[in-house]
Amino acid sequence: MSASGTTIAKVTTPLPGPKSKALFDRWEKAEAQCAGYQAQVAWDHAKGVVVTDVDGNVFLDWTSGVLVTNVGHCHPELVRAIQEAAARLLNNYECLNEPRVIAAEKLVSVTPPHLDRCFFLSTGAETTEGALRIMKRKTGNYEIVSFHGAFHGRTAAAAAAGGLVGPKKQYGPTIPGAIRAPFPYCYRCPFNAKPDSCGMLCFDLLDDTVRANTTGSLAGVIVEPYQGAAGFIFPPEGWLTRLEAWARAGGMLFTLDEVQSSFGRTGKFFAMEWEGLTPDLVCIGKGIGSGAPASAIVARSEVIGALARGEMSSTLGGNPLASAAVSAVIEIMLKEKLADNALRMGEMMLARLKEIQERCPYVGDVRGKGLVIGVELVKDKATKEPAPDLTRKLIDVAAQHGLLIGSVGIFGNVVRVAPPLVISEAEAMESLELFARALGEL
Ligand SMILES: Cc1ncc(COP(=O)(O)O)c(C=O)c1O
């Protein structure tokens, strides 16, 4: 329920509605069907946290696309910036344009001071590919330490550094030099240890794994501040600080993949701010364009300076339209203090979801920071057997109630609670109510 007692979400047809159904039928005949499972809803338009489908059904959105529309769907200032830029100049490749310079200045100004250069690209995978390349170029070494469960994109080097089966399935052998170590998934700790008393046993295993596998050519580490695709898995406090120190002690460069954790998602502009990390390279995507195709690598100048002129380019990276979007998003983020709102709303939603966890037999774990919260569904809380089928059913039942959710997870059993950062208390409360109702119907 909203503050005024009226409901925002309103679904008046069984899903998919007739117009959605007709679109799905056309789509299946025209495009390859290799996308993940989604609610049976064909989106028509959206504003803030509210999505309307082609049948006129209205939903609250916990997906933000896929953690993209941080400033809210179709924020009017972002739309205006994109429209004005498009009418003026759409592309000039690497030739200079002022929107690109402004966007670069603004981006560098919001990152911690040691990161003083950026480079614009269009997708997250391009930034991780770029960062892997820069780490190798700068050090002259070729081995990359990455993590079980990691997702850095679907292109070749990004997939090789990743620790999920999906992007690599029957695509091997992957690019040599990847050394993958365990990431702390405390809910499913292989040592059956507890984070407050384990002394980070997993860290010893990481060290052992790398020692056993390196040929002496370690270039760097790439890590997500929390693992996104693996199921919104947060390492224990201090683990990332220890990892950075370990990387430095071993003469490696340190890359943070903040493609999804940046732009306010965790309640700070960048997730690295939580522990005062000082990475050499940071990969940024998704929220930076909030819907416009934009991404960037931010780096120390002496590290990204390993690339000489002509060594990195991308046809659409830094084009005037994307650049105008980046500038507008940064201005909106700061003006509306969206990271603070993410923190406030996130704390409230996390507390309520933990209450729901106590009552619901299927909610095994609730974890998160800011507005990135994972709700892990299991068949049985004692055995923790993952419940991917139930998760897919919940996606459909929740949509029928007017709430859009998606799933992630190594086992496909984690509900993504990741609404646009503009969510109000009324929208948060109503969406939680819809979620509880949907869970009750499983
Ligand atoms: C942490 C992380 N890195 C990289 C990527 C790849 O981004 P893109 O799909 O834009 O290539 C993603 C996408 O989900 C991601 O979550």
The ligand as an ORCA input file, in Angstrom:
! r2SCAN-3c Opt
* xyz 0 1
  C      30.027     -7.773    -12.203
  C      29.731     -7.788    -13.681
  N      30.732     -7.674    -14.551
  C      30.524     -7.667    -15.875
  C      29.254     -7.805    -16.387
  C      29.042     -7.812    -17.882
  O      28.349     -6.666    -18.279
  P      27.673     -6.596    -19.723
  O      26.511     -7.526    -19.704
  O      27.248     -5.149    -19.836
  O      28.695     -6.963    -20.716
  C      28.173     -7.929    -15.517
  C      26.803     -8.081    -16.034
  O      25.910     -8.559    -15.398
  C      28.409     -7.932    -14.122
  O      27.427     -8.070    -13.248
*
